Amino acid sequence: MIKSKKMQFIFFSLIPVGIIFLILSINSVRKTFNGDIILNLPYLQKSSQFVLTRQGNYSIWHEGQFFTKAPLDEFKPEITNRLTGQKLRLIPSLFRPNANNGKSARMELYRFTAPAGEYFLELNEGSGISAIEKNIINMIPAKKVDYDKYFIQIRESQSRIKAFIGILFIGIGGLCIIFGLVLGILTDQIFKT
């Protein structure tokens, strides 16, 4: 009986551990979606300067009306360091994180790492997406986005490894809560003496 009570206490202790994991990891993953906006460029403007105040991880997002077809196959972003003229390497976003509020939606397109400095973003003609993505967009039976309400954003981000670890810990936190609750309730049946 004493062993059963100790085990029940241990199992129920997993619940607050899981809650702590969930809170910390959700806050970490939120930085992937809600980083500070460095630049909010109207699509029709096609280019703009911006300043990065510190070295770090950044991302390019597009934002437009919800349930409309974005012109992702009509432009390819390019970022140039104004001092050196060097172009930054833009890495296509894995899994394309996105967020919406019911009226507008945004999706991450690219990630990049850059030192502090002045930069120039230009939306060149071409396509910044793969042929498969282009075919999928063409199959969507939605109207085209209103270009006046379509924006390209540069946002602060976090490294992919931190985002991946955050998602992993969300899963671990959820499992701790579930197992702690289930095993805590069933302890007497598991450890019958």
Contacts in CASP RR format, 6 or more apart in sequence:
PFRMAT RR
TARGET T0000
AUTHOR 0000-0000-0000
METHOD contacts of the structure
MODEL  1
MIKSKKMQFIFFSLIPVGIIFLILSINSVRKTFNGDIILNLPYLQKSSQF
VLTRQGNYSIWHEGQFFTKAPLDEFKPEITNRLTGQKLRLIPSLFRPNAN
NGKSARMELYRFTAPAGEYFLELNEGSGISAIEKNIINMIPAKKVDYDKY
FIQIRESQSRIKAFIGILFIGIGGLCIIFGLVLGILTDQIFKT
1 193 0 8 1.000
3 191 0 8 1.000
3 193 0 8 1.000
4 187 0 8 1.000
4 188 0 8 1.000
4 191 0 8 1.000
4 193 0 8 1.000
7 184 0 8 1.000
7 187 0 8 1.000
7 190 0 8 1.000
7 191 0 8 1.000
8 184 0 8 1.000
8 187 0 8 1.000
8 188 0 8 1.000
11 179 0 8 1.000
11 180 0 8 1.000
11 183 0 8 1.000
11 184 0 8 1.000
11 187 0 8 1.000
12 180 0 8 1.000
12 181 0 8 1.000
12 184 0 8 1.000
13 180 0 8 1.000
14 176 0 8 1.000
14 177 0 8 1.000
14 179 0 8 1.000
14 180 0 8 1.000
14 183 0 8 1.000
15 176 0 8 1.000
15 177 0 8 1.000
15 180 0 8 1.000
15 181 0 8 1.000
17 173 0 8 1.000
17 176 0 8 1.000
18 172 0 8 1.000
18 173 0 8 1.000
18 174 0 8 1.000
18 176 0 8 1.000
18 177 0 8 1.000
19 173 0 8 1.000
19 177 0 8 1.000
21 169 0 8 1.000
21 170 0 8 1.000
21 171 0 8 1.000
21 172 0 8 1.000
21 173 0 8 1.000
21 174 0 8 1.000
21 176 0 8 1.000
22 170 0 8 1.000
22 173 0 8 1.000
22 174 0 8 1.000
22 177 0 8 1.000
24 169 0 8 1.000
25 165 0 8 1.000
25 166 0 8 1.000
25 167 0 8 1.000
25 168 0 8 1.000
25 169 0 8 1.000
25 170 0 8 1.000
25 171 0 8 1.000
25 173 0 8 1.000
26 170 0 8 1.000
28 158 0 8 1.000
28 162 0 8 1.000
28 163 0 8 1.000
28 165 0 8 1.000
28 166 0 8 1.000
28 169 0 8 1.000
29 163 0 8 1.000
29 166 0 8 1.000
29 167 0 8 1.000
29 170 0 8 1.000
31 156 0 8 1.000
31 157 0 8 1.000
31 158 0 8 1.000
31 162 0 8 1.000
32 97 0 8 1.000
32 108 0 8 1.000
32 157 0 8 1.000
32 158 0 8 1.000
32 163 0 8 1.000
33 97 0 8 1.000
33 99 0 8 1.000
34 99 0 8 1.000
35 155 0 8 1.000
35 156 0 8 1.000
35 157 0 8 1.000
36 155 0 8 1.000
36 156 0 8 1.000
37 153 0 8 1.000
37 154 0 8 1.000
37 155 0 8 1.000
38 50 0 8 1.000
38 51 0 8 1.000
38 52 0 8 1.000
38 58 0 8 1.000
38 153 0 8 1.000
38 154 0 8 1.000
38 155 0 8 1.000
38 156 0 8 1.000
39 48 0 8 1.000
39 50 0 8 1.000
39 121 0 8 1.000
39 152 0 8 1.000
39 153 0 8 1.000
39 154 0 8 1.000
40 151 0 8 1.000
40 153 0 8 1.000
41 47 0 8 1.000
41 48 0 8 1.000
41 121 0 8 1.000
41 123 0 8 1.000
41 151 0 8 1.000
41 152 0 8 1.000
41 153 0 8 1.000
41 154 0 8 1.000
42 148 0 8 1.000
42 150 0 8 1.000
42 151 0 8 1.000
43 71 0 8 1.000
43 75 0 8 1.000
43 123 0 8 1.000
43 147 0 8 1.000
43 150 0 8 1.000
43 151 0 8 1.000
43 152 0 8 1.000
44 147 0 8 1.000
44 148 0 8 1.000
46 122 0 8 1.000
46 123 0 8 1.000
47 120 0 8 1.000
47 121 0 8 1.000
47 122 0 8 1.000
47 123 0 8 1.000
48 120 0 8 1.000
48 121 0 8 1.000
49 82 0 8 1.000
49 118 0 8 1.000
49 119 0 8 1.000
49 120 0 8 1.000
49 121 0 8 1.000
50 118 0 8 1.000
50 119 0 8 1.000
50 120 0 8 1.000
50 121 0 8 1.000
50 154 0 8 1.000
51 117 0 8 1.000
51 118 0 8 1.000
51 119 0 8 1.000
52 58 0 8 1.000
52 114 0 8 1.000
52 115 0 8 1.000
52 116 0 8 1.000
52 117 0 8 1.000
52 119 0 8 1.000
53 116 0 8 1.000
53 117 0 8 1.000
54 116 0 8 1.000
55 113 0 8 1.000
55 114 0 8 1.000
55 115 0 8 1.000
55 116 0 8 1.000
56 113 0 8 1.000
56 114 0 8 1.000
56 115 0 8 1.000
56 156 0 8 1.000
57 111 0 8 1.000
57 112 0 8 1.000
57 113 0 8 1.000
57 156 0 8 1.000
57 157 0 8 1.000
57 158 0 8 1.000
57 159 0 8 1.000
58 111 0 8 1.000
58 112 0 8 1.000
58 113 0 8 1.000
58 114 0 8 1.000
58 154 0 8 1.000
58 155 0 8 1.000
58 156 0 8 1.000
58 157 0 8 1.000
59 93 0 8 1.000
59 108 0 8 1.000
59 109 0 8 1.000
59 110 0 8 1.000
59 111 0 8 1.000
59 112 0 8 1.000
59 154 0 8 1.000
59 155 0 8 1.000
59 157 0 8 1.000
60 77 0 8 1.000
60 90 0 8 1.000
60 108 0 8 1.000
60 109 0 8 1.000
60 110 0 8 1.000
60 111 0 8 1.000
60 112 0 8 1.000
60 152 0 8 1.000
60 153 0 8 1.000
60 154 0 8 1.000
60 155 0 8 1.000
61 106 0 8 1.000
61 107 0 8 1.000
61 108 0 8 1.000
61 109 0 8 1.000
61 152 0 8 1.000
61 153 0 8 1.000
61 155 0 8 1.000
62 70 0 8 1.000
62 72 0 8 1.000
62 106 0 8 1.000
62 107 0 8 1.000
62 109 0 8 1.000
62 150 0 8 1.000
62 151 0 8 1.000
62 152 0 8 1.000
62 153 0 8 1.000
63 104 0 8 1.000
63 105 0 8 1.000
63 106 0 8 1.000
63 150 0 8 1.000
63 151 0 8 1.000
63 152 0 8 1.000
63 153 0 8 1.000
64 70 0 8 1.000
64 104 0 8 1.000
64 105 0 8 1.000
64 106 0 8 1.000
64 145 0 8 1.000
64 149 0 8 1.000
64 150 0 8 1.000
64 151 0 8 1.000
65 103 0 8 1.000
65 104 0 8 1.000
65 105 0 8 1.000
65 145 0 8 1.000
65 146 0 8 1.000
65 149 0 8 1.000
65 150 0 8 1.000
66 100 0 8 1.000
66 101 0 8 1.000
66 102 0 8 1.000
66 103 0 8 1.000
66 104 0 8 1.000
66 105 0 8 1.000
67 142 0 8 1.000
68 142 0 8 1.000
68 143 0 8 1.000
68 144 0 8 1.000
68 145 0 8 1.000
68 146 0 8 1.000
69 137 0 8 1.000
69 140 0 8 1.000
69 142 0 8 1.000
69 143 0 8 1.000
69 144 0 8 1.000
69 145 0 8 1.000
70 107 0 8 1.000
70 137 0 8 1.000
70 145 0 8 1.000
70 150 0 8 1.000
71 144 0 8 1.000
71 145 0 8 1.000
71 147 0 8 1.000
71 150 0 8 1.000
72 109 0 8 1.000
72 127 0 8 1.000
72 128 0 8 1.000
72 129 0 8 1.000
72 133 0 8 1.000
72 134 0 8 1.000
72 137 0 8 1.000
73 126 0 8 1.000
73 127 0 8 1.000
73 128 0 8 1.000
73 129 0 8 1.000
73 133 0 8 1.000
73 134 0 8 1.000
73 137 0 8 1.000
74 125 0 8 1.000
74 126 0 8 1.000
74 127 0 8 1.000
75 123 0 8 1.000
75 124 0 8 1.000
75 125 0 8 1.000
75 126 0 8 1.000
75 127 0 8 1.000
75 128 0 8 1.000
76 123 0 8 1.000
76 124 0 8 1.000
76 125 0 8 1.000
76 126 0 8 1.000
76 127 0 8 1.000
76 128 0 8 1.000
77 90 0 8 1.000
77 109 0 8 1.000
77 110 0 8 1.000
77 121 0 8 1.000
77 122 0 8 1.000
77 123 0 8 1.000
77 124 0 8 1.000
77 128 0 8 1.000
77 152 0 8 1.000
78 87 0 8 1.000
78 90 0 8 1.000
78 121 0 8 1.000
78 122 0 8 1.000
78 123 0 8 1.000
78 124 0 8 1.000
79 87 0 8 1.000
79 88 0 8 1.000
79 90 0 8 1.000
79 112 0 8 1.000
79 114 0 8 1.000
79 119 0 8 1.000
79 120 0 8 1.000
79 121 0 8 1.000
79 122 0 8 1.000
80 86 0 8 1.000
80 87 0 8 1.000
80 88 0 8 1.000
80 119 0 8 1.000
80 120 0 8 1.000
80 122 0 8 1.000
81 87 0 8 1.000
81 88 0 8 1.000
81 114 0 8 1.000
81 117 0 8 1.000
81 118 0 8 1.000
81 119 0 8 1.000
82 117 0 8 1.000
82 118 0 8 1.000
82 119 0 8 1.000
82 120 0 8 1.000
83 117 0 8 1.000
83 118 0 8 1.000
88 112 0 8 1.000
88 114 0 8 1.000
88 119 0 8 1.000
89 112 0 8 1.000
90 110 0 8 1.000
90 111 0 8 1.000
90 112 0 8 1.000
91 110 0 8 1.000
91 111 0 8 1.000
91 112 0 8 1.000
92 109 0 8 1.000
92 110 0 8 1.000
93 108 0 8 1.000
93 109 0 8 1.000
93 110 0 8 1.000
93 111 0 8 1.000
94 160 0 8 1.000
96 107 0 8 1.000
96 108 0 8 1.000
96 109 0 8 1.000
97 107 0 8 1.000
97 108 0 8 1.000
98 105 0 8 1.000
98 106 0 8 1.000
98 107 0 8 1.000
98 108 0 8 1.000
99 105 0 8 1.000
99 106 0 8 1.000
100 106 0 8 1.000
104 149 0 8 1.000
106 153 0 8 1.000
108 157 0 8 1.000
109 128 0 8 1.000
111 157 0 8 1.000
111 160 0 8 1.000
121 152 0 8 1.000
121 154 0 8 1.000
123 152 0 8 1.000
127 134 0 8 1.000
129 137 0 8 1.000
183 190 0 8 1.000
END
